[in-house]
Amino acid sequence: MQSTDLGNKDSGKIWHRKPSPATRDGIIVNIIHNTSDYHPKVLRFLNVAFDGTGDCLIAGDHQGNIYVFDLHGNRFNLVQRTAQACTALAFNLRRKSEFLVALADYSIKCFDTVTKELVSWMRGHESSVFSISVHASGKYAITTSSDTAQLWDLDTFQRKRKLNIRQSVGIQKVFFLPLSNTILSCFKDNSIFAWECDTLFCKYQLPAPPESSSILYKVFAVTRDGRILAAGGKSNHLHLWCLEARQLFRIIQMPTKVRAIRHLEFLPDSFDAGSNQVLGVLSQDGIMRFINIQTCKLLFEIGSLDEGISSSAISPHGRYIASIMENGSLNIYSVQALTQEINKPPPPLVKVIEDLPKNKLSSSDLKMKVTSGRVQQPAKSRESKMQTRILKQDLTGDFESKKNELPDGLNKKRLQILLKGYGEYPTKYRMFIWRSLLQLPENHTAFSTLIDKGTHVAFLNLQKKYPIKSRKLLRVLQRTLSALAHWSVIFSDTPYLPLLAFPFVKLFQNNQLICFEVIATLIINWCQHWFEYFPNPPINILSMIENVLAFHDKELLQHFIDHDITSQLYAWPLLETVFSEVLTREEWLKLFDNIFSNHPSFLLMTVVAYNICSRTPLLSCNLKDDFETVEDMQAKVDQQRVEDEAWYQKQELLRKAEETRREMLLQEEEKMIQQRQRLAAVKRELKVKEMHLQDAARRRFLKLQQDQQEMELRRLDDEIGRKVYMRDREIAATARDLEMRQLELESQKRLYEKNLTENQEAVAKEMRADADAYRRKVDLEEHMFHKLIEAGETQSQKTQKVIKENLAKAEQACLNTDWQIQSLHKQKCDDLQRNKCYQEVAKLLRENRRKEIEIINAMVEEEAKKWKEAEGKEFRLRSAKKASALSDASRKWFLKQEINAAVEHAENPCHKEEPRFQNEQDSSCLPRTSQLNDSSEMDPSTQISLNRRAVEWDTTGQNLIKKVRNLRQRLTARARHRCQTPHLLAA
């Protein structure tokens, strides 16, 4: 047998010398895939499929590498790296170079084996796709998962139909019947329906099988002519259905070694016209047996107990069989070599019951037994049958008695009674009882052979993934796991094996042989079906647990379903750790006392019981995260350490992969350049054709385009003319607005000039009035001065006349004073009213100044300067006037005092002068200049005028008050004098 290691090669020869398969095994070549990275390991093949010719097959491993093997040309090629495990393959599409692959992310992709490019990517499944069936025409494909089946159009890669089912009824398989337009759907409740592909009309449903031989169908196979359907499951019975008659016509019983059927496939023959007679049956022991369904003759078998088969595919012409072995390798078998011994005299055939007429068939009438050599015995009488039945019962009783007998004088029944009474075995004798119950062989030679092989490569770095404080315990665990991996290769890739083995290693760490044999016995008897879906969890076992839970606690199961909690979450973690993570040491020992003493199904019942016992906290959980099998903090730390180590290893792999990718990138770039050149040539041809078409279209629509352009130009001319007209109108309106604004500015300017002229006239008038007042004041002073001079000369002569004149003058002065006071009050009211008007005018001026601030800014600045200069001059003027008024008042007062003194002296020469008192000014009689000086809101010219008038009024009022007081004093003095000199009064 030749063996080929693919290694890191992308292509090469399948075999290096002409294959000569032996008759005993028929193997052409054994293909393995070992990596030569930092940590070498075996890449396991998972799926295989033949193309339509049967000379090429395609295979995918658990890392997503997909290879095409050309058996006719002796070549293999790596056509794709999907980076994830493939769950199903199909290579018989209408386009011969294309294939379909279902991936672990529930998607289906179509690739081309020649260009190695992605053709299409189809999504829609919510669980793993485990079957792809292609129509005979290659136009349609059906993909099947556990919850749905979908029909795809391979021309457009669009989903055409979807099969929806109830949640309680799962799908086993949906596939096309060969050379027909019929779809067969098989469900987990054993119902089988036939549908029309185009209309999806239900054509028929197969009846239920007889109750006496009812099995749950798991696998199916159909002959090439689509007339016979073979179905099998967890039993050694095979059911053959006639699809034309739509009834079960035969039940075949496989040898007793067969307890479950994992795969069925008919072996095509070039001379049977599609009515295949040879059926390949893959059982749980990894052996695929080929039988003739008509004669029930066992023709040949492939695989063995040591090298079991995981799955198989048969080429359409029936020349090759491709089998994926349990160790992950791929075997190619030659059917011709395997069938060389068929023409020899066959072994005797044993038929339990012959075929009966088709009018009425029972399950016992349909049974035929496949045996290896004994001839059929003649029929016995009724009495002999009864005796045989009795003998069978006796034999059964003896067998059960022998079965209960254990080594070392123990009895299983008695141990079960003891266990039922005490709940556990005595601690002192527990290990002894376990060894008797498990019937350990204690094969030191075989164990030594496994130990001598050393540490397996898969467990070299076990301490990094599972850091254990005790180095002795770590070494024992490493040796035990390595021995298991050398014993069966599948254990090297079993991630949960350390968790399963650790409690037993810790318990038997001083006896490694017993530890190994206990673990091996546990795996063989209690975990034998865990690897049927490897590397995925054992769906079959988990389905059994779910069914049991549904029977005993529907509420809890419905709670799990409502929160999307599957058995992989609430059952599988308990199994893979054999309850060591949830139980204490004493509880775990009691549990395995019962597990080893009962049927292997007791372990599954324990999982269900554990969930039911925990139903209260489970029913209170409403989030999926609450259900997770979360490890303790140490496990998290260990996981982080493992991830870090994996990250460093991954970095090293990435570095090496980067170099490989660079080389691949260069190759891909070269291929891309060539492809671009081809595409450029095609584009040039298309461009020439496009130019010819465009030239013809251009000539056809040239005139239309010219007309459209002329119309567009006319429309643009009209638009331009309209916009010019609108612009002229806007310009004219703007000019009118500017003219109006200019007129307003001129009007404001004239008004401002008029106000300025009025102010100047008022100031000039005030200046003239001041000048007149000054002249009158000078004249009065000169008159008084002349009067003072003349007074001394005429005193003596005109005394009487002066007295009368003075009295008349005093009265007239009083009247004049009253008139002047009234006039002054009137002037004050007039001034207040004029002040109010000035304020209103000033307010209007301020408004005008705010509105026209931009225009008269320069004028205001100049005016402000002038007013500032005028204010300075006015201030000096007021100061000078105040000084002049004080001087005038002092001078008038002095003159009046002198005149009065002269008059008194003239009237009474002998009278002694009285001391003079200065008159106090009555501030209450004076006008309040503060009221008139409140010019904070007036313009400078108005304020100057008001200040000037206020000073003048103050001076005039003070002068009048002084005159009145002087007259009153003089009259009083005269009256007093007359009282003292009566002779003067009489005279």
Residue pairs with C-beta under 8 A, 6 or more apart in sequence:
1 21
1 22
1 25
1 27
1 29
1 30
2 15
2 16
2 17
2 19
2 28
2 29
2 30
3 29
3 30
3 31
3 32
4 13
4 14
4 15
4 16
4 29
4 30
4 31
4 32
5 32
5 33
5 34
6 12
6 31
6 32
6 33
6 34
6 67
6 76
7 33
7 34
7 35
7 36
8 35
8 36
8 660
9 78
10 77
10 78
11 75
11 76
11 77
11 78
12 75
12 76
13 74
13 75
13 76
14 29
14 31
14 69
14 70
14 71
14 74
14 75
14 76
14 332
15 28
15 29
15 74
19 28
19 29
19 334
21 27
21 28
21 333
21 334
21 337
22 337
23 337
23 338
23 340
23 341
25 302
25 333
26 300
26 302
26 321
26 333
26 334
26 335
26 337
26 338
27 331
27 332
27 333
27 334
28 71
28 320
28 332
28 333
28 334
29 331
29 332
30 329
30 330
30 331
30 332
31 45
31 59
31 69
31 76
31 329
31 330
31 331
31 332
32 42
32 328
32 329
32 330
33 42
33 43
33 45
33 61
33 65
33 328
33 329
34 40
34 41
34 42
34 43
35 41
35 42
35 43
37 653
37 656
38 649
38 652
38 653
39 457
39 460
39 461
39 649
40 457
41 457
41 458
41 492
41 493
42 327
42 328
42 329
42 489
42 492
42 493
43 61
43 62
43 63
43 65
43 328
44 61
44 62
44 327
44 328
44 493
44 535
45 59
45 60
45 61
45 324
45 328
45 329
45 330
46 60
46 61
46 62
46 85
46 86
46 87
46 324
47 59
47 60
47 86
47 87
47 88
47 89
47 311
47 324
48 57
48 58
48 59
48 60
48 89
48 311
48 312
48 313
48 322
48 323
48 324
48 330
49 57
49 58
49 59
49 89
49 90
49 91
49 92
49 99
49 313
50 56
50 57
50 91
50 92
50 313
50 314
50 315
50 316
50 320
50 322
51 57
51 58
51 91
51 92
51 96
51 99
52 91
52 92
52 96
52 138
52 316
53 96
53 316
53 317
54 315
54 316
54 317
54 318
54 319
54 320
55 70
55 71
55 72
55 315
56 68
56 69
56 70
56 71
56 72
56 91
57 68
57 69
57 71
57 91
57 313
57 315
57 320
57 322
58 66
58 67
58 68
58 69
58 79
58 89
58 91
58 99
58 113
59 66
59 67
59 69
59 89
59 322
59 324
59 330
60 66
60 67
60 82
60 85
60 86
60 89
60 101
61 85
61 328
62 85
62 535
63 83
63 84
63 85
64 80
64 81
64 82
64 83
64 84
64 85
64 86
64 103
65 78
65 80
65 81
65 82
66 78
66 79
66 80
66 81
66 82
66 86
66 89
66 99
66 101
66 111
67 76
67 77
67 78
67 79
68 76
68 77
68 79
68 113
69 75
69 76
69 332
70 76
70 77
71 320
71 332
77 113
79 111
79 113
79 116
80 101
80 111
80 116
82 101
82 103
82 109
84 103
84 104
84 105
85 103
85 104
85 535
86 101
86 102
86 103
86 104
87 102
87 103
87 104
87 128
87 129
87 130
88 100
88 101
88 102
88 129
88 130
88 131
88 132
88 143
89 99
89 100
89 101
89 102
89 132
90 99
90 100
90 101
90 132
90 133
90 134
90 141
91 99
91 100
92 134
92 138
92 316
93 99
93 100
93 110
93 134
93 138
93 141
93 154
94 137
94 138
94 139
94 154
95 112
95 138
97 112
97 113
97 114
97 115
98 110
98 111
98 112
98 113
98 119
99 110
99 111
99 113
100 108
100 109
100 110
100 132
100 134
100 141
101 108
101 109
101 110
101 111
102 108
102 128
102 129
102 130
102 132
102 143
103 109
104 128
106 123
106 125
106 126
106 127
106 128
106 129
106 145
107 121
107 122
107 123
107 125
108 121
108 122
108 123
108 125
108 129
108 132
108 143
108 152
109 118
109 120
109 121
109 122
110 118
110 119
110 120
110 121
110 122
110 154
110 157
111 117
111 118
111 119
112 119
119 157
120 157
122 143
122 152
122 157
122 159
124 150
124 159
124 162
125 143
125 145
125 148
125 150
126 145
126 147
126 148
127 145
127 146
127 147
128 145
128 146
128 536
129 143
129 144
129 145
130 144
130 145
130 146
131 142
131 143
131 144
131 173
131 174
131 175
132 141
132 142
132 143
132 144
133 141
133 142
133 144
133 174
133 175
133 176
134 140
134 141
134 154
134 176
135 141
135 176
135 197
136 176
136 178
136 179
136 180
138 154
139 153
139 154
139 155
140 151
140 152
140 153
140 154
140 160
140 176
140 197
141 151
141 152
141 154
142 149
142 150
142 151
142 152
142 174
142 175
142 176
142 183
143 149
143 150
143 152
144 171
144 173
144 174
144 175
145 171
146 170
146 171
146 539
147 165
147 167
147 170
147 171
148 162
148 163
148 164
148 165
148 171
149 162
149 163
149 171
149 174
149 185
150 159
150 161
150 162
150 163
151 159
151 160
151 161
151 162
151 163
151 183
151 197
152 158
152 159
152 160
153 159
153 160
161 200
163 171
163 174
163 185
165 171
165 187
167 561
169 187
169 188
169 189
169 191
170 187
170 188
171 185
171 186
171 187
171 188
172 186
172 187
172 188
172 217
172 218
172 220
173 185
173 186
173 219
173 220
174 183
174 184
174 185
174 186
175 183
175 184
175 220
175 222
176 182
176 183
176 184
176 197
177 183
177 184
177 194
177 222
177 226
177 243
178 222
178 223
178 224
178 225
178 226
178 274
179 224
179 225
179 226
179 274
180 226
181 196
181 197
181 198
182 194
182 195
182 196
182 197
182 203
182 226
183 194
183 195
183 196
183 197
183 200
184 192
184 193
184 194
184 195
184 220
184 222
184 229
185 192
185 193
185 194
185 195
186 192
186 217
186 220
186 231
188 216
190 208
190 209
190 214
190 216
190 217
191 205
191 206
191 208
192 205
192 206
192 217
192 229
192 241
193 202
193 204
193 205
193 206
194 202
194 203
194 204
194 205
194 206
194 243
195 201
195 202
195 203
196 202
196 203
204 246
206 229
206 241
206 246
206 247
207 246
207 247
207 248
208 214
209 215
209 239
209 248
209 363
210 248
210 362
210 363
210 366
211 363
212 362
212 363
212 364
213 237
213 239
213 251
213 363
213 366
213 367
215 232
215 233
215 234
215 235
215 237
215 239
216 233
216 234
217 231
217 232
217 233
217 239
218 232
218 233
218 234
218 260
218 261
218 262
219 231
219 232
219 233
219 261
219 262
219 263
219 264
220 229
220 230
220 231
220 264
221 229
221 230
221 264
221 265
221 266
221 279
222 228
222 229
222 230
222 243
222 266
223 266
223 274
223 275
223 276
224 266
224 268
224 274
224 275
224 276
225 273
225 274
225 275
225 276
226 243
226 274
227 242
227 243
227 244
227 275
228 240
228 241
228 242
228 243
228 275
228 276
228 293
229 240
229 241
229 243
230 238
230 239
230 240
230 241
230 264
230 266
230 279
230 293
231 238
231 239
231 241
231 264
232 238
232 239
232 261
232 264
232 281
233 260
233 261
234 259
234 260
234 261
234 540
235 259
235 260
235 261
236 253
236 254
236 255
236 256
236 258
236 259
236 260
236 261
236 283
237 251
237 252
237 253
237 254
237 367
238 251
238 252
238 253
238 254
238 261
238 264
238 279
238 281
239 248
239 250
239 251
240 248
240 249
240 250
240 251
240 252
240 293
241 247
241 248
241 249
242 248
242 249
245 358
247 361
248 361
248 366
249 358
249 361
249 366
250 293
250 355
250 366
250 368
251 363
251 366
251 367
251 368
252 291
252 293
252 296
252 367
252 368
252 369
252 370
253 352
253 367
253 368
253 369
253 370
254 261
254 281
254 283
254 289
254 291
254 370
255 289
255 298
255 370
255 371
255 372
257 283
257 285
257 287
258 281
258 283
258 284
258 285
258 289
259 283
259 284
260 283
260 284
260 529
261 281
261 282
261 283
261 284
262 282
262 283
262 284
262 311
262 532
263 280
263 281
263 282
263 288
263 311
263 312
264 279
264 280
264 281
264 282
265 279
265 280
265 312
265 313
265 314
266 276
266 278
266 279
266 280
266 314
267 276
267 278
267 279
267 280
267 290
267 314
267 318
267 335
268 276
268 314
268 315
268 316
268 317
268 318
269 276
269 277
269 278
269 318
270 317
270 318
277 292
277 293
277 294
278 290
278 291
278 292
278 293
278 299
279 290
279 291
279 292
279 293
280 288
280 289
280 290
280 312
280 314
280 321
281 288
281 289
281 290
281 291
282 288
282 303
282 309
282 311
282 312
283 289
284 528
284 529
284 532
285 305
285 308
286 303
286 304
286 305
286 307
286 308
286 309
286 310
286 326
287 301
287 302
287 303
287 304
287 305
287 308
287 309
288 301
288 302
288 303
288 309
288 312
288 323
289 298
289 300
289 301
290 298
290 299
290 300
290 301
290 302
290 338
291 297
291 298
291 299
291 370
292 299
295 349
296 349
296 351
296 368
296 369
296 370
297 346
297 347
297 349
297 370
298 347
298 370
298 372
299 339
299 342
300 338
300 339
300 341
300 342
302 309
302 312
302 321
302 323
302 331
302 333
302 338
303 309
303 323
303 325
307 325
307 326
307 327
308 325
308 326
309 323
309 324
309 325
309 326
309 331
310 323
310 324
310 325
310 326
310 534
311 323
311 324
312 321
312 322
312 323
312 324
313 321
313 322
313 323
314 320
314 321
314 322
315 321
315 322
318 335
319 334
319 335
319 336
320 332
320 333
320 334
320 335
321 332
321 333
321 335
321 338
322 330
322 331
322 332
322 333
323 330
323 331
323 333
324 330
325 331
326 488
326 489
326 490
326 531
327 489
327 490
328 489
328 490
328 493
347 372
347 373
348 373
348 374
348 375
348 376
349 371
349 375
349 376
350 369
350 371
350 374
350 375
350 376
351 368
351 369
351 376
352 367
352 368
352 369
353 364
353 365
353 366
353 367
353 368
355 365
355 368
356 365
380 388
403 412
404 411
404 412
404 413
405 411
405 412
406 412
406 415
406 436
406 437
406 439
407 436
407 439
408 432
408 436
410 433
410 436
412 437
412 597
415 425
415 433
415 437
415 597
416 597
416 598
418 425
419 425
419 593
419 594
419 597
423 590
424 430
424 589
424 590
424 593
425 433
425 593
427 589
430 589
430 593
431 508
431 514
433 593
434 518
434 592
434 596
435 514
437 596
437 597
438 517
438 518
438 521
438 596
440 514
440 517
440 518
440 521
441 517
442 513
442 514
442 517
443 517
444 513
447 483
447 512
447 513
447 516
447 517
450 482
450 483
450 486
450 487
450 516
451 479
451 482
451 483
451 512
453 482
453 483
453 486
454 482
455 478
455 479
455 482
456 481
456 482
456 485
456 486
456 492
457 492
458 481
458 485
458 492
458 493
459 478
459 481
459 482
459 485
459 492
461 645
462 474
462 477
462 478
462 481
462 498
463 474
463 478
464 641
464 642
464 645
465 498
465 638
465 641
465 642
465 645
466 474
466 477
466 498
466 502
466 638
467 638
467 641
468 474
468 477
472 509
473 505
473 506
473 509
476 505
476 509
476 512
476 515
477 498
477 501
477 502
477 505
479 512
480 501
480 505
480 512
480 515
480 516
480 519
481 491
481 497
481 498
481 501
483 516
484 491
484 497
484 501
484 516
484 519
484 520
484 523
485 491
485 492
487 520
490 531
490 534
491 497
493 534
493 535
494 531
494 534
495 535
496 576
496 577
499 576
499 577
499 578
499 580
499 581
500 519
500 522
500 523
500 527
500 576
500 577
500 578
501 519
502 580
503 578
503 580
503 588
504 515
504 518
504 519
504 522
505 515
507 515
508 514
508 515
508 518
509 515
522 578
523 530
525 600
526 595
526 600
526 603
529 538
529 540
529 541
530 538
530 541
530 575
531 538
532 538
532 540
533 539
533 540
537 568
537 572
538 572
541 575
541 604
542 566
542 567
542 568
542 571
542 572
543 567
544 601
544 604
545 567
545 571
545 604
545 607
545 608
546 557
546 567
546 571
548 604
548 605
548 608
549 556
549 557
549 608
549 611
549 612
550 557
552 608
552 612
553 611
553 612
553 615
555 615
555 619
556 611
556 612
556 615
556 618
556 619
559 565
559 618
559 619
560 566
560 570
560 618
560 627
563 621
563 622
563 623
563 624
563 627
564 624
565 624
565 627
569 627
569 628
569 629
570 611
570 618
570 627
571 607
571 611
573 581
573 629
574 582
574 607
574 610
575 603
575 607
578 592
579 588
579 591
579 606
579 610
580 588
581 629
581 631
582 610
583 591
591 606
594 602
594 606
595 602
595 603
595 606
611 618
618 627
621 627
631 639
745 852
745 855
748 848
748 852
752 848
752 856
755 841
755 845
759 939
759 941
759 942
762 941
762 945
763 941
763 944
763 945
766 945
766 948
766 949
770 948
770 952
773 952
777 888
781 888
781 891
781 892
781 895
784 892
784 895
784 896
784 899
785 895
787 899
788 895
788 898
788 899
788 902
791 899
791 902
791 903
791 906
792 902
795 902
795 903
795 905
795 906
796 906
799 906
799 907
802 903
803 907
803 974
806 903
806 970
807 971
809 967
810 967
810 970
810 971
813 963
813 964
813 967
814 964
814 967
817 960
817 963
817 964
820 956
820 960
821 960
824 927
824 953
824 956
824 957
827 953
828 927
828 953
831 932
831 946
831 949
832 931
835 932
835 938
835 946
838 938
838 939
838 942
839 937
839 938
842 937
842 938
842 939
842 942
843 937
845 939
849 856
849 860
853 860
867 939
867 940
867 941
870 940
870 941
870 944
871 940
871 944
874 944
874 947
874 948
877 948
878 947
878 948
878 951
881 948
881 951
881 952
881 955
882 951
885 951
885 954
885 955
885 958
888 955
888 959
889 955
889 958
889 959
889 962
892 959
892 962
893 962
896 962
896 963
896 966
897 916
900 966
900 969
900 970
901 913
903 970
904 911
904 913
904 973
905 911
907 974
907 977
908 977
908 981
911 977
919 962
919 965
921 958
921 961
922 961
925 957
925 961
926 954
926 957
926 958
926 961
927 950
927 953
927 954
927 957
929 950
929 951
929 953
929 954
932 946
932 947
932 949
932 950
933 946
933 947
933 950
935 942
935 943
935 946
935 947
938 946
977 984
978 984
978 985
